């Protein structure tokens, strides 16, 4: 069993052992500790700490749970000069991320029947569920190629949004260095069919109410007010990113001997950052990152269309993008005085006020950090603080699972599901289609958020409670 050493409030260390080149740190409050020993996530942190060029520490966030390679809720930084890049440390759903849209509407003034009509209209435009194809006939091969290289900007050029949106998207909606020549034909074909689709699993479109603003000045800067209706979109690069990760997890595994890399697990297959194989993966990953930014841009356009049709033509004028954050990504960043490649897998960038990585709009505040809860529980808007430099300016990406999908389906009854959802509307008559995403399958979002707030890594700005949620069958 991996030994955790307590280092004060909400901080535990895994000291160097078993070939580790650096220590690992896990941020947890005590109530979250028991679930940590129910999977292999700690062992996966130990494995990541054995890779060449890794920078101390490898990090586990409070939503940590077992993944493929690096645990979900994991952060691994490596030297951009002599480190490695790993597909498994980015994840299958490349640039799975969250986008928050504010409206000019009071949630209390939107009746349940209107919410239900909004849900139905959104689903007319946005296909949900695994393997579903786009309903946008305008997405040709040429448009797809432009999106993979140029990200969200390409859909804005086509009239799906405004230029101001780019200031509210991480990396302004595009990761440079994309090259479709590094993407397999199978991945290309899957991506071509799925722009503008939500997917299944933990992806969702949720209508929410701002119930609390903890910092009035920051809430005002983000355009949020108590009682406001907001929309949160959570999705990623769909089958395109999944296929890219699958392809490179296999091909990178095959080059370990060539570069004399001792790989502690197959899920952390990697290559030197500056090798041909490493550069090829980065270029393919960047295509999926750009796809995901563009995918959320197109879905936002469709959500605004639905609002205008159901609540009136003026609704779209008041609907603005608050921010869009990436979860599963590897990026070159200046951290701790050197150029690092930071892998964030189920983790969110959180820059404080004044950090040069902020967009101009949020330079004086720090950019919004979006933390979705599980279906039926609250989500949070945070902002990073200077102390987050300890975690490579990273925080958690959500609540984090405590039950596998299989275990959730086996143990959660209809009565439990209904009780946990309360008055929240959802888009299916069969609860079993969503039971694997029930609140009981996840950690307590309040405990997860408070872990990092207490450490001083982030500050709470607003709390959002769900009113209605659209999800797809897994």
C-alpha positions in Angstrom: 0.0 0.0 0.0 1.2 3.5 -0.9 2.0 5.4 2.3 0.6 9.0 2.7 2.5 11.3 5.1 0.3 14.2 6.5 1.9 17.6 6.0 -0.7 19.7 7.7 -4.2 20.8 6.6 -5.5 19.1 3.5 -2.0 18.1 2.3 -0.4 14.6 2.1 2.9 13.6 0.6 4.1 10.4 -1.0 7.9 10.3 -0.3 10.3 9.1 -3.0 10.4 5.3 -3.2 10.0 2.5 -5.7 12.1 4.3 -8.4 10.3 7.6 -8.0 12.4 10.6 -9.2 10.3 13.1 -7.3 7.7 13.2 -4.5 4.0 13.3 -5.1 1.5 15.4 -3.2 -2.2 14.8 -2.7 -4.6 17.6 -1.6 -7.6 16.2 0.3 -9.6 17.1 3.3 -10.0 14.2 5.8 -13.6 13.4 4.8 -12.3 12.5 1.3 -9.4 10.3 2.5 -11.2 6.9 2.7 -12.2 6.8 -1.0 -8.5 7.2 -1.9 -7.8 3.6 -0.9 -10.6 2.1 -3.0 -8.7 2.3 -6.4 -5.2 2.5 -7.8 -5.0 6.3 -8.1 -2.1 6.6 -5.6 -0.2 3.9 -7.4 -0.7 5.8 -10.6 0.8 8.9 -9.1 3.8 6.8 -8.0 4.2 5.6 -11.6 4.1 9.1 -13.0 6.8 10.2 -10.5 9.2 7.7 -12.2 9.1 9.2 -15.7 12.1 11.0 -17.2 12.3 14.7 -16.7 9.4 14.9 -14.2 9.3 18.0 -12.0 8.4 17.8 -8.3 5.7 17.3 -7.3 3.4 15.0 -9.2 -0.1 16.1 -7.9 -3.4 14.5 -7.0 -6.3 16.9 -6.7 -9.2 16.4 -4.2 -11.3 14.8 -7.0 -8.7 12.2 -7.8 -9.8 8.8 -8.9 -8.3 6.0 -11.0 -7.9 6.6 -14.7 -5.8 5.3 -17.7 -2.2 6.0 -16.9 -2.3 9.2 -14.8 -5.3 9.3 -12.4 -8.1 11.6 -13.2 -7.5 14.7 -11.0 -3.8 14.4 -11.8 -1.2 17.0 -12.7 2.3 16.1 -14.0 4.8 18.7 -15.1 8.0 17.7 -17.0 10.9 19.7 -18.3 10.2 20.9 -21.8 13.8 20.2 -22.7 14.5 16.6 -21.4 11.0 15.4 -20.2 8.5 13.2 -21.9 5.0 13.6 -23.2 2.4 10.9 -22.5 -1.0 10.4 -24.1 -2.2 8.6 -21.0 -1.3 11.6 -18.9 -3.6 13.8 -21.0 -6.5 11.3 -21.3 -8.9 9.8 -23.7 -11.3 12.8 -23.9 -8.7 15.4 -25.0 -9.8 18.9 -23.9 -12.9 17.7 -22.1 -13.9 21.1 -20.7 -16.5 23.4 -19.3 -18.1 26.5 -20.7 -20.4 28.8 -18.7 -22.9 31.2 -20.4 -24.7 33.9 -18.5 -28.1 35.1 -19.4 -30.1 38.3 -18.6 -32.9 36.2 -17.1 -33.9 35.7 -13.5 -34.2 32.0 -12.8 -37.3 32.5 -10.7 -39.1 34.0 -13.7 -38.5 30.9 -15.9 -41.3 28.3 -15.2 -40.6 24.6 -15.3 -42.7 24.1 -18.4 -40.4 26.7 -20.1 -37.3 24.9 -18.9 -38.7 21.7 -20.3 -39.4 23.3 -23.7 -35.8 24.8 -23.7 -34.4 21.3 -23.0 -36.4 19.8 -25.9 -35.4 22.6 -28.3 -31.7 22.2 -27.4 -31.9 18.5 -28.0 -33.4 19.2 -31.5 -30.1 21.0 -32.3 -27.5 19.1 -30.2 -27.4 15.3 -30.5 -26.7 13.5 -27.2 -25.3 10.1 -26.5 -22.3 8.0 -27.6 -21.6 7.8 -31.3 -24.2 10.4 -32.4 -23.6 12.4 -35.6 -23.8 16.2 -36.1 -26.9 17.8 -37.4 -25.0 20.6 -39.1 -24.9 19.9 -42.8 -22.6 22.8 -43.3 -19.7 20.9 -41.7 -17.8 19.8 -44.7 -14.3 18.2 -44.8 -12.9 21.7 -45.5 -14.6 23.2 -42.4 -13.5 20.3 -40.2 -9.9 20.8 -41.3 -10.1 24.5 -40.6 -11.5 23.8 -37.1 -8.8 21.2 -36.3 -6.1 23.8 -37.1 -7.8 27.0 -36.0 -10.2 26.0 -33.1 -13.2 28.2 -32.0 -12.2 31.1 -34.3 -13.2 29.2 -37.3 -16.8 28.8 -36.2 -16.9 32.5 -35.2 -15.8 33.3 -38.7 -18.7 31.3 -40.0 -21.1 33.4 -37.8 -21.4 31.1 -34.8 -20.4 33.6 -32.1 -18.6 36.9 -31.8 -14.9 37.8 -31.7 -15.3 38.8 -28.0 -15.9 35.1 -27.2 -12.2 34.4 -27.9 -11.1 36.5 -24.9 -13.2 34.2 -22.7 -11.7 30.9 -23.9 -8.5 29.4 -22.5 -5.7 29.9 -25.1 -8.2 32.1 -27.0 -9.8 28.9 -28.3 -6.8 27.5 -30.2 -3.7 25.5 -29.3 -0.9 26.2 -31.8 1.1 23.4 -33.4 -1.9 21.3 -34.7 -1.2 19.1 -37.7 -3.8 16.8 -39.2 -1.0 14.9 -40.9 -0.3 13.3 -37.5 -3.9 12.1 -37.1 -5.1 8.6 -38.3 -7.7 8.3 -41.0 -10.0 6.6 -38.4 -9.7 9.5 -36.0 -10.3 12.0 -38.9 -13.5 10.3 -40.0 -14.8 10.1 -36.4 -14.2 13.7 -35.9 -15.7 14.8 -39.2 -19.1 13.4 -38.1 -19.3 14.7 -34.5 -18.8 18.4 -34.4 -21.8 20.0 -32.6 -22.6 16.8 -30.5 -22.6 16.4 -26.7 -21.7 12.8 -26.2 -22.5 10.6 -23.2 -20.9 9.8 -19.8 -20.4 12.8 -17.6 -21.0 15.3 -20.4 -24.0 17.6 -20.0 -25.8 20.8 -20.8 -27.2 22.2 -17.6 -29.5 25.1 -16.8 -28.5 26.6 -13.4 -29.4 29.4 -10.9 -26.8 31.5 -9.2 -27.7 31.0 -5.6 -24.7 32.7 -3.9 -22.1 35.3 -4.8 -19.2 35.1 -2.3 -17.3 38.0 -3.7 -19.5 40.7 -5.1 -16.8 42.6 -7.0 -15.5 39.4 -8.7 -19.1 38.3 -9.5 -19.8 41.7 -11.1 -16.6 41.4 -13.1 -17.7 37.9 -14.4 -21.2 39.2 -15.1 -22.9 37.1 -12.5 -25.6 38.1 -10.0 -27.7 36.2 -7.4 -30.8 34.6 -8.9 -29.4 34.7 -12.5 -30.1 31.9 -15.0 -26.9 30.4 -16.4 -26.1 27.6 -18.8 -23.1 25.2 -18.4 -21.8 23.0 -21.2 -19.5 20.1 -20.4 -18.1 18.1 -23.4 -14.9 17.5 -25.2 -13.3 16.2 -28.4 -15.7 13.2 -28.7 -14.5 10.2 -30.7 -11.9 12.3 -32.4 -9.8 12.8 -29.3 -10.6 9.3 -28.0 -9.2 7.7 -31.2 -6.1 10.0 -31.1 -5.3 8.9 -27.5 -5.9 5.2 -28.4 -3.7 5.4 -31.5 -0.8 7.1 -29.7 -1.0 5.1 -26.5 -0.2 2.1 -28.7 2.5 3.8 -30.9 4.3 5.5 -28.0 4.4 2.2 -26.1 6.4 0.7 -29.0 9.1 3.4 -28.9 10.1 3.0 -25.2 13.0 0.7 -26.0 14.3 3.1 -28.7 14.6 5.9 -26.2 15.6 3.6 -23.3 12.6 4.7 -21.3 11.6 2.4 -18.4 7.8 2.6 -18.4 6.2 1.9 -15.0 2.8 1.2 -16.7 1.4 0.8 -20.2 -1.0 3.6 -19.5 1.9 6.1 -19.3 3.4 5.2 -22.7 5.5 8.2 -23.7 8.3 9.7 -25.8 10.7 12.5 -25.3 9.0 15.9 -25.8 11.4 16.9 -28.6 11.4 13.5 -30.4 9.6 12.9 -33.6 7.1 10.7 -31.9 6.6 13.2 -29.1 6.1 16.1 -31.5 3.7 14.0 -33.6 1.5 13.2 -30.5 1.5 16.9 -29.5 0.4 18.0 -33.0 -2.4 15.4 -33.0 -3.5 16.3 -29.5 -3.6 20.0 -30.5 -6.0 19.1 -33.3 -8.3 17.5 -30.7 -7.9 20.4 -28.3 -9.0 22.8 -31.1 -11.9 20.5 -32.1 -13.2 20.6 -28.5 -13.0 24.4 -28.2 -14.9 24.6 -31.5 -17.4 22.0 -30.4 -18.3 23.9 -27.3 -18.5 27.1 -29.4 -21.0 25.5 -31.9 -23.1 24.0 -29.1 -23.2 27.4 -27.4 -24.5 28.9 -30.7 -27.2 26.2 -30.8 -28.2 26.8 -27.1 -28.6 30.5 -27.8 -30.8 29.6 -30.9 -33.0 27.5 -28.6 -33.3 30.4 -26.1 -34.3 32.8 -28.8 -37.0 30.5 -30.1 -38.5 29.7 -26.7 -38.0 32.9 -24.7 -37.9 35.5 -27.4 -35.6 36.9 -30.1 -33.9 39.4 -27.7 -32.6 36.6 -25.4 -29.5 36.0 -27.5 -28.3 39.6 -27.0 -28.0 39.1 -23.3 -26.4 35.6 -23.4 -22.6 36.0 -23.1 -19.7 33.6 -22.6 -18.3 33.9 -19.0 -15.3 31.5 -19.7 -14.3 28.2 -21.2 -11.7 26.0 -19.5 -9.9 22.8 -20.6 -9.5 19.8 -18.4 -7.4 17.2 -20.3 -4.5 18.8 -22.0 -0.7 19.2 -22.1 0.7 22.7 -22.6 4.1 24.4 -22.5 4.0 27.0 -19.8 6.5 29.1 -17.8 6.3 27.7 -14.3 8.6 28.1 -11.3 11.1 29.9 -13.5 11.5 27.4 -16.3 9.7 26.2 -19.4 7.6 23.1 -18.5 5.2 20.9 -20.3 2.2 20.6 -17.9 -0.1 17.6 -18.2 -3.5 18.3 -16.6 -5.8 15.3 -16.6 -9.1 16.1 -14.9 -7.6 19.3 -13.6 -8.2 22.9 -14.5 -5.8 25.8 -14.9 -6.3 28.6 -12.3 -4.3 31.8 -12.8 -4.4 34.6 -10.3 -4.9 38.3 -11.0 -1.9 39.8 -12.8 -0.6 36.5 -14.2 0.5 37.1 -17.8 -1.4 34.0 -19.0 -4.7 35.7 -18.3 -6.7 37.1 -21.2 -6.8 41.0 -21.1 -10.5 40.9 -20.0 -9.6 39.1 -16.7 -6.0 40.4 -16.1 -7.1 42.3 -13.1 -9.1 39.5 -11.5 -7.8 36.2 -12.7 -9.8 34.2 -15.2 -13.0 32.4 -14.0 -12.4 28.7 -12.9 -15.4 26.5 -13.5 -16.0 23.5 -11.3 -19.0 21.4 -12.2 -20.7 19.3 -9.6 -22.3 15.9 -10.2 -25.7 15.8 -11.8 -28.1 17.1 -9.2 -25.5 19.0 -7.1 -24.1 22.5 -7.1 -21.3 23.8 -9.4 -18.9 26.5 -8.5 -17.1 29.5 -10.1 -13.8 30.1 -8.5 -10.7 32.2 -9.2 -7.1 31.2 -8.8 -4.8 32.6 -6.1 -1.1 33.1 -6.0 -0.6 30.1 -3.7 -1.8 27.9 -6.6 1.7 28.2 -8.0 2.4 25.3 -5.7 0.2 23.1 -7.9 1.4 24.5 -11.2 -1.6 26.9 -11.1 -4.0 24.0 -11.2 -7.1 23.1 -9.3 -9.6 20.2 -9.5 -12.0 19.8 -12.5 -15.1 18.6 -10.7 -16.3 16.3 -7.9 -14.6 13.1 -8.8 -16.1 9.6 -8.8 -16.4 7.3 -5.8 -18.3 4.5 -7.7 -17.5 3.1 -11.0 -20.2 3.2 -13.6 -20.8 -0.5 -13.2 -21.0 -0.2 -9.4 -23.4 2.8 -9.6 -25.8 0.9 -12.0 -25.7 -2.1 -9.7 -26.3 -0.3 -6.4 -28.3 2.9 -7.0 -32.0 2.3 -6.8 -34.7 4.4 -8.5 -35.8 5.7 -5.1 -32.2 6.8 -4.3 -31.9 8.4 -7.7 -35.1 10.3 -7.4 -34.4 11.5 -3.9 -30.9 12.8 -4.9 -32.3 14.6 -7.9 -35.1 16.4 -6.0 -36.8 19.0 -8.3 -34.1 18.9 -11.0 -35.5 18.2 -14.4 -33.7 15.6 -16.6 -34.2 14.4 -20.1 -35.2 10.8 -19.9 -38.0 8.7 -18.5 -35.7 5.8 -17.7 -33.5 6.6 -14.7 -31.2 3.7 -15.5 -29.9 5.6 -18.5 -28.5 8.2 -16.0 -27.9 6.2 -12.8 -24.2 5.8 -13.4 -24.1 9.7 -13.2 -26.2 10.0 -10.1 -24.9 12.2 -7.3 -24.2 9.1 -5.1 -21.6 8.0 -7.7 -19.5 11.2 -6.9 -17.7 12.8 -4.0 -19.2 15.7 -2.1 -18.6 18.8 -4.2 -18.6 21.0 -1.1 -15.7 19.0 0.5 -13.8 18.9 -2.8 -14.0 22.7 -3.3 -13.3 23.6 0.3 -10.1 21.5 0.2 -8.4 24.0 -2.1 -10.1 27.1 -0.9 -8.8 26.3 2.6 -5.3 25.9 1.2 -5.6 29.3 -0.4 -5.2 28.0 -4.0 -8.6 29.4 -5.0 -11.3 31.7 -3.9 -15.1 31.1 -4.3 -16.9 33.6 -6.5 -20.4 32.0 -7.0 -22.4 28.9 -6.4 -24.8 27.5 -9.1 -27.6 25.1 -8.4 -28.9 22.9 -11.1 -32.5 23.4 -12.4 -32.5 21.1 -15.4 -29.9 18.8 -17.0 -29.5 17.3 -20.5 -27.3 14.2 -20.7 -26.7 11.5 -23.3 -26.9 7.7 -22.9 -23.5 6.2 -22.4 
